[in-house]
Amino acid sequence: MPAASANSPAQHFEEQVAGDVLDCGSATYTLTSGSIKIVIHEGESASGNTNFTGTVTTQHVVAVDEAGNVYSIRGTEWFGATSNAQQGTFQATFTGQLQVVAKGSGRVDNVKVVEHITFVNDNVKEFDFGTCVAP
């Protein structure tokens, strides 16, 4: 059996987002057009340790609110994790930075979240400073 490679090629995807909804509490934005690009990279060492990362970026995403006002959604989400097979530990991190932008007036809502999980001592930390729920 050949040794596992920590440098496997990244996988690239693109998904249309029309119909998805961004919940911002006092406002809901329905995505009407655009897409997200997703890049995933996975790896495993010969000793069984694993890692993966993923990046999601918006591509010309347009949304409307309940009143029909038009906005653009811009930003990136990133997530990643590692595991150590010998120690039985795992850690993962998620960050989301999305902006709801109105033409002529700038940002009106946002997703701004960071979450980190460490399965060594069941440690979970989450920071959410945005006005929207991360999709």
C-alpha positions as CSV (number, residue, x, y, z in Angstrom):
1,M,0.0,0.0,0.0
2,P,1.5,3.4,-1.0
3,A,2.0,6.1,1.7
4,A,-0.9,8.6,1.9
5,S,-0.1,12.0,0.5
6,A,-0.6,15.2,2.5
7,N,-0.5,17.1,-0.8
8,S,-3.5,15.8,-2.7
9,P,-4.9,18.2,-5.3
10,A,-7.6,20.7,-4.3
11,Q,-11.1,20.1,-5.5
12,H,-13.0,23.0,-7.1
13,F,-16.8,23.4,-7.3
14,E,-19.2,26.1,-8.2
15,E,-22.9,26.2,-7.0
16,Q,-25.7,28.5,-8.0
17,V,-27.3,30.2,-5.0
18,A,-30.6,31.6,-6.3
19,G,-33.4,30.8,-3.9
20,D,-31.2,30.5,-0.8
21,V,-32.1,32.8,2.1
22,L,-29.9,34.9,4.5
23,D,-31.6,35.4,7.9
24,C,-30.6,38.7,9.5
25,G,-33.2,38.8,12.2
26,S,-35.0,42.1,11.3
27,A,-34.5,41.4,7.6
28,T,-34.4,38.4,5.4
29,Y,-32.6,38.4,2.1
30,T,-33.5,36.0,-0.7
31,L,-30.6,35.4,-3.1
32,T,-31.8,35.9,-6.7
33,S,-28.6,35.3,-8.7
34,G,-24.9,34.5,-8.4
35,S,-22.9,31.6,-7.2
36,I,-20.4,30.5,-4.7
37,K,-17.0,28.9,-5.5
38,I,-15.8,26.2,-3.2
39,V,-12.3,24.9,-2.9
40,I,-11.7,21.8,-0.7
41,H,-8.3,20.3,0.2
42,E,-7.9,17.1,2.1
43,G,-4.8,15.3,3.3
44,E,-3.6,12.4,5.4
45,S,-0.1,11.6,6.7
46,A,1.4,8.1,6.6
47,S,0.8,7.9,10.4
48,G,-3.0,8.5,9.9
49,N,-3.2,12.2,10.9
50,T,-5.8,14.0,8.8
51,N,-6.4,17.6,7.7
52,F,-8.9,19.4,5.5
53,T,-9.7,23.0,4.6
54,G,-12.5,24.6,2.6
55,T,-13.0,28.1,1.3
56,V,-16.3,29.5,0.0
57,T,-16.3,32.8,-1.9
58,T,-19.3,34.7,-3.3
59,Q,-19.4,35.4,-7.1
60,H,-21.7,38.3,-8.1
61,V,-24.4,37.3,-5.5
62,V,-27.5,39.5,-5.7
63,A,-30.3,39.5,-3.1
64,V,-33.6,41.2,-2.4
65,D,-35.3,42.0,0.9
66,E,-39.0,41.7,1.7
67,A,-39.6,45.2,0.3
68,G,-37.9,44.4,-3.0
69,N,-34.7,46.4,-2.4
70,V,-31.7,45.0,-4.2
71,Y,-28.4,44.2,-2.4
72,S,-25.1,42.5,-3.2
73,I,-23.7,39.8,-0.9
74,R,-19.9,39.8,-0.7
75,G,-17.5,37.8,1.3
76,T,-15.8,34.5,2.2
77,E,-16.2,31.6,4.6
78,W,-13.4,29.3,5.6
79,F,-13.3,26.1,7.5
80,G,-10.7,23.6,8.4
81,A,-9.9,20.7,10.7
82,T,-7.0,18.4,11.8
83,S,-6.9,15.2,13.7
84,N,-4.1,13.4,15.4
85,A,-4.6,9.6,15.1
86,Q,-2.0,8.8,17.8
87,Q,-3.5,11.1,20.4
88,G,-7.1,10.8,19.4
89,T,-7.5,14.6,19.3
90,F,-9.4,16.8,16.8
91,Q,-9.7,20.5,16.2
92,A,-11.8,22.5,13.8
93,T,-12.2,26.2,13.0
94,F,-14.9,28.0,11.0
95,T,-14.9,31.7,10.0
96,G,-17.5,33.6,8.1
97,Q,-17.3,37.1,6.8
98,L,-20.2,38.1,4.6
99,Q,-21.5,41.6,3.9
100,V,-25.0,42.6,2.7
101,V,-24.2,45.8,0.7
102,A,-26.8,48.4,-0.5
103,K,-25.8,50.5,-3.5
104,G,-25.0,54.0,-2.4
105,S,-25.1,53.3,1.4
106,G,-22.7,50.5,2.1
107,R,-23.0,47.6,4.5
108,V,-26.4,47.1,6.0
109,D,-26.1,43.6,7.6
110,N,-23.3,41.1,8.0
111,V,-22.2,37.6,9.0
112,K,-19.1,37.8,11.2
113,V,-18.6,34.6,13.1
114,V,-15.6,32.6,14.3
115,E,-16.0,29.2,15.9
116,H,-13.2,26.9,17.2
117,I,-13.7,23.4,18.5
118,T,-11.0,21.3,20.2
119,F,-11.8,17.7,21.1
120,V,-9.1,17.3,23.6
121,N,-11.0,18.5,26.6
122,D,-14.4,19.3,24.9
123,N,-13.4,22.9,24.4
124,V,-15.8,24.9,22.2
125,K,-15.4,28.7,21.6
126,E,-17.7,30.7,19.4
127,F,-17.7,34.4,18.7
128,D,-20.5,36.0,16.7
129,F,-20.4,39.7,16.1
130,G,-22.7,39.8,13.0
131,T,-26.3,40.7,12.5
132,C,-27.0,37.6,10.4
133,V,-27.0,33.9,11.0
134,A,-24.1,32.1,9.1
135,P,-25.5,30.1,6.2
